[in-house]
Amino acid sequence: MTENQIVQGLIKGNDEAVEALINTYGDKLLRTALAITGDRATAEEAVQDTLLQVCRKISSYKGDSSLLTWIFRININIAKNKLRSSWFKKVSLHDPGEALFTNLPFKDQGPEENLLTQERHNEVLECLKILPLKYREVVVLFYIQELTTAELSSILNQSAGTIKSKLSRGRILLKQKLEERGFSF
Amino acid sequence: MKEFDSQIKTYLNKELKDVALSPSNKEQLHLNLTNYYQIKKKGPLTAFSRRFRIFLENTYEISLTPVAATILVIILAVNVSLFGISHPPTPGYKKDTSTYYVQQITSSGDSLQIIYVPVEKEEM
C-alpha cells in the first residue's frame, strides 16, 4: 500500500491499512524507541502508544511532510516521555552492566568472533545510552534511520542549524566515550 | 569523522538489524488498533460495557452477554449518580454545614477504633 492509501484507510478504519501500518513502520519504530530508551519492554510500549496515536490523529496529518517523518515525530516524543516518567526511573529492569542485546549471532563468524563482535556492539549501544537525550535522539535518527538533517529538522521541530550543531556535538561525545572504552577510529 | 560515521553506522545497523516486532507483538498491536476503531464506531457506553464484561469474566469468571453487561452498567451508573458513594466523614468541615468532625481513637475490646465526632464550631 502507498502512504496515501494507508492514510485514507486509517481515516476509514480499514483493517488492511492497520496491518500495512504495523508491517511498514513497526520495526523502524521499535529500533528507534529501543535505541532511545534502552529497554525492550518500554520500547514495545512506545511503539504501541505511537501507532495508537497515529490512528487517533490521522485526520490531522496534512501531508506537508512524509508519513514516516510524521510518525517518527510522535514516536520520539512518546519515547522521551517514557524516559522522563518517574515510573520508568523506578522500575527500569535494565541493568547497566547487562548487554542490551544477546543471542544475535552474526553470519560467517565463529563463536569467539561472535562474542567479541557482540561485546563491541553492546559497548556502542551503552555509550549511546549515556549520551544526553538531546544529542541521543539526533544521533539515533541520523545513524539508525539514516535520515537527512532536513528530515531531522522536521521531525524534531528544530532549525537545521540546531540539528547540525547537536549532531556534531553528539558525535564528538560518542567518539570520546568509545575511545575511553578502547575503540579507535 | 567520515570513517567514524561509517563505523558507527555499521555497528548500530548490525546490532539493530535483527530487532523486530515478534509475530505475537504484531498480533497484539493489530488487536489493540482494531479495538480502538470498534470503540470509536460504537460509542463509549458500548466500549465501557465491553471492558466491564471482560473484567467480570477475568476476575470473577462471570459471563454476561453484551446486552446484559450494558444494562448492568446503566443500573450502576444511575445508582451512583442518584445515591452517591458513601464514605466516612473526614476531618474538617463537611460541605454546606458548620459541623466540624474530629478523629477520636476509642478502644473496643481488644481493638482500637477511629471514630469521627461532630464538634460544634463554638466548642473549638
Interface residues (C-beta under 8 A of the other chain):
Chain A: G13 D15 V18 E19 L21 I22 N23 G26 D27 L30 R31 L34 A35 E44 V47 Q48 L51 L52 C55 R56 F101 L104 F106 T117 R120 H121 N122 V124 L125 L128 Y143 I144 E146 R171 L174 K175 F185
Chain B: M1 E3 F4 D5 Q7 I8 K9 Y11 L12 N13 K14 E15 L16 D18 V19 A20 L21 N25 K26 Q28 L29 H30 N32 L33 T34 Y36 Y37 K40 K41
